[in-house]
Amino acid sequence: MLVAREKNRMPLSFRSRVMKFIRSTIRTILLGVAICLLVPGSTWAARPVSLEGYWRFEMDPTDVGERGEWFNRVLRNAIRLPGVLQNQYNGDMISTTTPWELTLYDHFWYLREDYKAYLEPGKVKVPFLSQPPRHYLGVAWYQREIQIPQDLVARRLVLTLERPHWETTVWIDARKVGSDRSLVAPHIYDLGLVSPGRHRLTIRVDNRLIMPYRPDAHSVSDSLGASWNGIVGKIELTDTGRVWIDDVQVFPNLSQSSMLIKVRIGNQTGRSGVATLTAIWPDVGIVPVNWDEDGGSAEIEVPLRLDAPTWDEFHPNLLPLKLWLRGIGVDEYYDVKIGLRDFRAQGKQFLLNGRQITFRGTNNGGDFPLTGYPPTDVASWRKLFETCQRWGLNHMRLH
């Protein structure tokens, strides 16, 4: 009773603040308990397995390796990946007859008087922007052993090659997994189920002008050192269940204080199924999801709190969203970071979160003449973007 009397003497505004704090604290605790109950630690997969380091390696200038089944034998040389073979002094010495992949230069530059001092073997200099230590156009093979632990016996394995150049083909032991071609996106290989134990991973990389690109295009031209052969960026193995969350797209609607989450489900079991999909954000949303032999999709709409921080160029707030797919024989998760923003046109103006925004940008032509390829680490790009930001820019066009 004494506590009750003292409580009644509190000013109403102060008591309101206390009650608000208590309710907020209880809500936070309950949400934490809910997350712990919904997502036990055993469901969270291990980190991706990096395959960086020394690989076995061999060049194949006459392109006989596939016919000769080089994936079935041990390659003879060594190289470090991520990396490119030219920068590790593999390939042909630079000479006046080097078959450069470009057109925008004087084909008879070596007859010019000002270049006669640079024609001696081992000292050749060429009259364009970027000159690599060595030159090579053709096929190269990269190979290493991987160890698959017993606890991945029923898990689907995925190989990610962040930035190869530019056609890759992958084998696990003698099994050909597939091929890919892209200069702008990672090459991602679904290895399926791989038995526990030791396996040989072999990657064939072809950096010739495979498609009819203009040879002066920034992503392939020797004018910018971009005819390299190798794999830069992350090289890693990840695992999922045979039913998994394949893709997530998030669409915030600030005016309606809601967010729509669209999810694609992958399936390799050959059977249909049903599960529940849970979105933890900070409110919890749960919906049933079905899939057939080819997979399925689902949508969850969750509320946005009025005090949720939004994203803009001065306050790039990113918020965590966790998704959990659970059913009979299915226990998968997916993490994503979200920036809440509303971007639209109004008349001749752009609005970001209801405020007018003016784009002030520049162009980056993909020019990295020291290496021939762009960096793939966060620190390098942060430095580049922060430099632009200090000059008052807020966007960049990239080749």
C-alpha positions, 0 to 999 in steps of 0.5 A: 500500500505504501508503494501504491500511495507513493506511486499515486503522488508521482506527476502524471507526465513522469509516471507516463514516461516510466510506464512507457519505459517499462512497456518498451523494456517488456516488449524488447524482452519478449521479442528477444525471448520470441527470437530465441524460441523461434530460432534455436542456435542449431539452425544457424549455418556455419560461415562460408568456407573460403577457398583462398590460398594456393591452387594447382595451376596450368596454362592450356594455350592450345585448348586441349585440356578438356579433351585430355581430361585435365580434371582427372589429373594433378596440375603441375604448377602453383598460383595464388587465388584470388589473383590473376596469372599475368600479375604472378608472372605467368604467360608470355613476355611482352614483345612487339608481336604481342597479340593485344586485345584492342584497336585504339592504338598505332599498330606500328608503334614500334617503328616510331622513333620515340619507342626505339629505346624500348624494344629490347626483349625484357624492356619493351614498353607499349604506347597505351594506358596499362601494360601487364607484366606478362600477356596471355589469351587462352585457357588456364586451369585451377585446381585444389582439394576440398574436404567435405565434413560428415555433417554436410552429407545431406546438404546442398553445396554452392560454389561462388566465384565472385569475379572470374574472367570470363568463361568458367567451367567447373568439375567435382572430381570427374563430374562436370558441374556446368559452365558460366559466362559473365563479366558483371556478376559472380559465377555461382555453381550449384554442386548439389549433394557431395559425399563426405570426404576429399574431393578434387575441385577443378576450374577451367577459365577462358579469357579469350574474346568469347563473344563478339564484344568491341575489343576496346570495351573496358571489361576486355580491352588490353588498353586497360589491362583487362584481358587478365585470366583468373578469379578475383574476389571471394571464392567460397563454398556455402551450404543449404538444405535441399529446400532453401530460401533462394532469394528475398526482395523487400519493398518498404512503403513508408506512407503506409507504415508497412513492408512487403517481403517477397521470398523465393523457395528453392527445391531439389527434393523432387517433392512438394511440401509445406512449411512456415516462413517467419520474418523477425523484424522487430515485429514477428510475422508468420505465414504458411508457404507451399512449394512444388517440384520446382520450388515456390514463393511466399509474401509477408507484410510486416508493419513499420514502426513510426520511429524506424530509422530511414535511409538516405545519403546522410544517414545510411541506416541499415536494419537487420531482417531475419527469415526462417523457413521451418517444416518437416525436414526443413530448417533454413534461414536467411539474413538481409540488411534493409534500408527503409526509403521511399524514392519516386518522381513528382513532376520533374523532381525526385523525392527521397523520403518525401524530400527533394533530392538532386543527383550530383554524380560522376562516371567511373569507366572501370579503369584500374590500370595498376591491376587491370581489374577492380578491387573486391574488398570493402575498404577500397570501395569505401575509400573511392566513395568517400572521396566522391562524397568529400567532393559533394557527389552522391552517386556514381555511374560505373562501367 
